[in-house]
Structures are given as structure tokens and as C-alpha cells.
Amino acid sequence: MNTRRLSVRTGPSRRQAWSERAASRRPGSSESGILLIECLVYLSCFFVVLGAAFAVFHQTLGFSRDLRRNADDIARVLKAGERWRTDVRSATGRIAFEEGPGGRALRIPKQGGATTYFFVTNAVLRCAAPTGRCETVLPAVKECRFVSEPRQRVTAWRWDIELPSRLKAARVHPHFTFTAVSGPEEAQP
């Protein structure tokens, strides 16, 4: 005996159901899709906004890097300036300034020897007498001046430091000035 299964469908076929749903949609209904052209317009707007955001991010990243470098330079110069002021205050004799073909030097006599600050080839070196060891206190210095300022009873010393600007059109030039008065043993001439 040959038996076959009969399948009985109670509703419309899949193809008929799809065509009925598509025919029942109206152009303004919420179920309508977007065209390929609209999709391309949305994508182009997205990429324009993304490109502008990337440009702003890149510019902000550069400004942040420059700010960090400037802050590091300021901290480095302030640390060196305070060390210089401490050396000048602890002087036990007359501070001498010398300018020669090799550069400028400020000799600060102290107990156990003298500490000398040299400005040579865009760097400031500090040489301590007991060890005779020189260390670079400030690398990359554009200009350095040691100036003696006689006052009524003491002689004040001023240290002017100018760092090179990293920007071509800088609004602010990195210029620092430190002033110190040596110990009481130094007499006014």
C-alpha cells in the first residue's frame, strides 16, 4: 500500500504573505526602509563628522604635548635656579665672574673648595670643587647671563636664563631671572 502524507496549509503561502505585507505598506509608514542613496548620504555625513573630530583630536594632542614640554622646562629651570641661589647664599668669599673664549663662568667660593657655573655651548654646567665632577644643570639654553648688582651693604647676583622657543611664532618667550645675595662674609668694595 502506498501511503502519502498530505500537508494541509491553513493560511496563505510565504510568497503570498510577503507580497500582501509589501502592498499594505504606505510610503510614509514607519515600516518603510531607506534607499541606497540615503544610506550613502548618511555614510558621507558620518565620515565628514569623523574627519573633523579626528582633526580636532590631533590638534588637541599636539597642544597637550607642547604644554607638557613647557611645564617640564619650567620645572627644570626652577630646580636649577633654586640650586644656584642656595650656592650663592652659602658663599664664604667673594664671588667672581669670568668671561673667556670658552664661555662664561661664575665662581662661588665655599667651604672645602669652590662651585663654578659655566655657560658653554648652549648648556649650563655646575662643577663642584671637592669632587671636581661637572654635571649639566640645564641643557638647551639659548642665553645665560650672570650679573653683579651692588646694593648699599651687599652685592646681589642675578642669573638670567632664556630657553629656546620650540614654536616659530611664540607668544611668550621662556625667560627666567633668579636673584640671590651672598653670605655676610662678602664685603662691598
C-alpha positions, 0 to 999 in steps of 0.5 A: 500500500502506498501511503502519502502524507498530505500537508494541509496549509491553513493560511496563505503561502510565504510568497503570498504573505510577503507580497500582501505585507509589501502592498499594505505598506504606505510610503510614509509608514514607519515600516518603510526602509531607506534607499541606497542613496540615503544610506550613502548620504548618511555614510558621507555625513558620518565620515565628514563628522569623523574627519573633523573630530579626528582633526580636532583630536590631533590638534588637541594632542599636539597642544597637550604635548607642547604644554607638557614640554613647557611645564617640564622646562619650567620645572627644570629651570626652577630646580636649577635656579633654586640650586644656584641661589642656595650656592650663592647664599652659602658663599664664604668669599667673594664671588667672581665672574669670568668671561673667556673664549670658552664661555662664561663662568661664575665662581662661588667660593665655599667651604672645602673648595669652590662651585663654578657655573659655566655657560658653554655651548648652549648648556649650563654646567655646575662643577663642584670643587671637592669632587671636581665632577661637572654635571649639566644643570640645564641643557638647551639654553639659548642665553645665560647671563650672570650679573653683579648688582651692588646694593648699599651693604651687599652685592646681589647676583642675578642669573638670567636664563632664556630657553629656546622657543620650540614654536616659530611664532611664540607668544611668550618667550621662556625667560627666567631671572633668579636673584640671590645675595651672598653670605655676610662674609662678602664685603662691598668694595 
